[in-house]
Amino acid sequence: MDLVLTSHRYRERELIEELKGLGDFRRTAFKDVIRGEVEDLEVFLGELGKRHVFALSRVVPIEKCFELSPDHVVEKTQRSCEAPS
């Protein structure tokens, strides 16, 4: 499962260190935002509860992702929001 995590201000490196062994986590181009991948969300959340992860602000599971380009932003956004058939 893909995740977006946010750290408390200026603590993204510390957060990545605190999350070692729980999945694959890396910095993004956005300040205090980390992208991650874990095998099992429930197991990951359970492990977070057992650790002292002080740098973590939020965890957001990613259900669906898609790339946007200025030429196709409206079309791709509409398609991604449609209910599956």
C-alpha positions in Angstrom: 0.0 0.0 0.0 1.3 3.4 -0.9 1.2 6.2 1.7 1.8 9.9 2.1 3.2 10.9 5.4 3.8 14.3 6.9 6.3 15.2 9.5 6.3 18.0 12.0 8.0 21.0 10.6 11.7 20.4 9.6 11.6 16.8 10.9 11.3 14.7 7.7 14.8 13.2 8.0 14.1 12.3 11.6 10.8 10.7 10.6 12.4 8.6 7.9 14.9 7.3 10.5 12.1 6.5 13.0 10.3 4.5 10.3 13.2 2.3 9.4 12.2 -1.4 9.1 8.5 -0.6 8.5 8.6 -0.2 4.8 10.2 1.9 2.0 10.1 5.7 2.8 11.7 8.6 0.9 11.6 12.3 0.8 9.6 14.2 -1.8 10.0 17.6 -3.5 7.6 19.0 -0.9 8.7 20.2 2.5 7.8 17.8 5.4 6.1 15.3 3.0 7.3 11.7 2.7 6.2 9.0 0.3 6.1 5.5 1.5 5.2 1.9 0.7 4.2 -0.8 3.2 3.1 -4.4 2.7 0.1 -4.2 5.0 -1.5 -1.0 6.3 -2.9 -2.6 9.4 0.4 -4.1 10.4 2.2 -0.8 9.7 -0.3 1.2 11.9 0.0 -1.4 14.7 3.8 -1.1 14.6 3.5 2.7 14.7 1.5 2.4 17.9 4.3 0.4 19.5 7.1 2.8 18.6 7.8 6.4 19.7 7.5 8.1 16.4 7.6 11.7 17.5 8.3 13.3 14.1 5.1 11.9 12.5 2.2 14.3 11.9 -0.2 12.4 9.6 -0.5 9.2 7.6 -2.6 9.1 4.5 -3.2 5.9 2.5 -3.2 6.3 -1.3 -6.0 4.3 -2.9 -5.5 5.6 -6.4 -2.9 7.7 -8.1 -2.4 9.2 -11.6 0.0 11.6 -13.3 -1.3 15.0 -14.4 -0.1 17.2 -17.2 -1.4 20.7 -18.0 -2.8 19.5 -21.3 -5.0 16.7 -19.8 -5.6 17.7 -16.2 -9.4 18.0 -16.4 -9.9 14.8 -18.5 -7.7 12.7 -16.2 -9.2 14.1 -13.0 -12.7 13.4 -14.2 -11.8 9.8 -15.2 -10.1 9.1 -11.9 -13.2 10.2 -10.0 -15.6 8.1 -12.0 -17.0 5.0 -10.2 -15.6 1.7 -11.5 -17.9 -0.2 -13.8 
